[in-house]
Amino acid sequence: MTTTAGGPSLPQERRLVTEVPGPKSRELHERRTAAVASGVGSTLPVYVAAAGGGVIVDVDGNSFIDLASGIAVTSVGNSAPEVVERVTEQVAAFTHTCFMVAPYDGYVEVCEQLADLTPGDHAKKAALFNSGAEAVENAVKIARVHTGRDAVVVVDHAYHGRTNLTMAMTAKNMPYKEGFGPFAGEVYRAPVSYPFRDGLTGAEAAARTIDVIDKQVGASNVAAIVIEPVLGEGGFIVPAPGYLPALVEYANANGIVFVADEIQSGMCRTGTWFASEHEGWLPDLTTVAKGVAGGLPLAAVVGRAEIMDSVHVGGLGGTYGGNPVACAAALGAIQTMKVLDLNARALGIGELLKRRLAAMAVTFPAIGDVRGQGAMIAVEIVEPGTTTPDPVTAARLSAGCHQEGVLTLTCGTYGNVLRFLPPLVASRELLHEAMDVLEDVAAALVAAG
Ligand SMILES: *Cc1c(COP(=O)(O)O)cnc(C)c1O
């Protein structure tokens, strides 16, 4: 096995030395096929030897420009020095006691930091978990106890996870839900704001959402409205201005707990600590995971102290929730975000990508929409001049980038969105090079007809 050290000292370059995937990756893939359940997929089956900054190096020595960050997780880069240092210290001191058995300060400090970083200066508290889906489940548990109500409202194109309750909350059937029912009850879906497809203003879209809640659920039955401020897996959809503030106002007026699922959009990804800051509204609860801990598994629910404290002692927790090593990683990641001002970097990345993609759209009319906030940017691929989704072209663009050493991801209810989630520490040179590659791949598709 290659033992290249990762982290930011890794050469920041795109370098292909074999075909993709190379012989060593293909060999590992054979072993994987025999040993790993086939229900677990991989976007690009090159096996990783090291990663850092804006690149991933595989076991054959190929170096890919990383536009995925392990799905918006390694925002501070892989093996960021402050994360490595704190994790190394913690792992040598103790690895686990279970916070519910014998507590430790790292957990407390992560909760303090999250209360401080989430918007609003009201009293806040937090609880820590292992995965995003677990955080969403716990936000629902807390909202139900607090309100004494059952119903949970989610929207079209939502993604909230793969556990039983969160599958019910996720919109897209294939691959997330197909065959996995029956699903949890008391989950209701309302339309969302999708400017490229519905052409509605934020106020109009909010009125449509609220009408469905009022008429089909009844406001007084609703424990929580759970929504992603920028819808992630559903297609990087940014609701029209005014949509989210109107929903928050409705929730506040009706005693409904408003939960911002910021698992993908939070922790500097959109150029602010949390995407809710763009329009200045205050969620009651926020779910946090992905980018929070530099790649280690950690998740949180953070929000109004009086809501968080509704639950009886022992009602929240889990064996590993807020594991000390994951907490040390989170403190290192948060420190890195502050010192390197990754919010500013995310805004710079967004500006660079949007400018390049808008220029591409002129010569490549399959790009129907360029959208996103900060370093959460996507293009929606359609049949030129229409809004008809073209998932085949989106898949070809993505596969073409992979062959040329750029790791891209697709998403979207229709599978036709190409999304860009680089580590926030990726250099501008690498991002420009990745956009050059995408431009060439798009041009080759046009030339091939
Ligand atoms: C990824 C994601 C989840 C689920 O997180 P896991 O850690 O995969 O369980 C939930 N909500 C949103 C918005 C996400 O992007």
Ligand as a Chemical Component Dictionary entry (heavy atoms), coordinates in Angstrom:
data_LIG
# 
_chem_comp.id                   LIG 
_chem_comp.type                 NON-POLYMER 
_chem_comp.pdbx_formal_charge   0 
_chem_comp.three_letter_code    LIG 
# 
loop_
_chem_comp_atom.comp_id 
_chem_comp_atom.atom_id 
_chem_comp_atom.alt_atom_id 
_chem_comp_atom.type_symbol 
_chem_comp_atom.charge 
_chem_comp_atom.model_Cartn_x 
_chem_comp_atom.model_Cartn_y 
_chem_comp_atom.model_Cartn_z 
_chem_comp_atom.pdbx_ordinal 
LIG C1 C1 C 0 -26.015 14.394 4.038 1  
LIG C2 C2 C 0 -27.233 15.005 4.571 2  
LIG C3 C3 C 0 -27.989 14.381 5.587 3  
LIG C4 C4 C 0 -27.635 13.020 6.135 4  
LIG O1 O1 O 0 -26.381 13.021 6.759 5  
LIG P1 P1 P 0 -25.651 11.590 7.027 6  
LIG O2 O2 O 0 -24.447 11.972 7.826 7  
LIG O3 O3 O 0 -25.336 11.011 5.696 8  
LIG O4 O4 O 0 -26.618 10.781 7.795 9  
LIG C5 C5 C 0 -29.098 15.044 6.065 10 
LIG N1 N1 N 0 -29.459 16.258 5.588 11 
LIG C6 C6 C 0 -28.753 16.883 4.629 12 
LIG C7 C7 C 0 -29.184 18.232 4.160 13 
LIG C8 C8 C 0 -27.629 16.279 4.076 14 
LIG O5 O5 O 0 -26.955 16.876 3.078 15 
# 
loop_
_chem_comp_bond.comp_id 
_chem_comp_bond.atom_id_1 
_chem_comp_bond.atom_id_2 
_chem_comp_bond.value_order 
_chem_comp_bond.pdbx_ordinal 
LIG C1 C2 SING 1  
LIG C2 C3 SING 2  
LIG C2 C8 DOUB 3  
LIG C3 C4 SING 4  
LIG C3 C5 DOUB 5  
LIG C4 O1 SING 6  
LIG O1 P1 SING 7  
LIG P1 O2 DOUB 8  
LIG P1 O3 SING 9  
LIG P1 O4 SING 10 
LIG C5 N1 SING 11 
LIG N1 C6 DOUB 12 
LIG C6 C7 SING 13 
LIG C6 C8 SING 14 
LIG C8 O5 SING 15 
# 
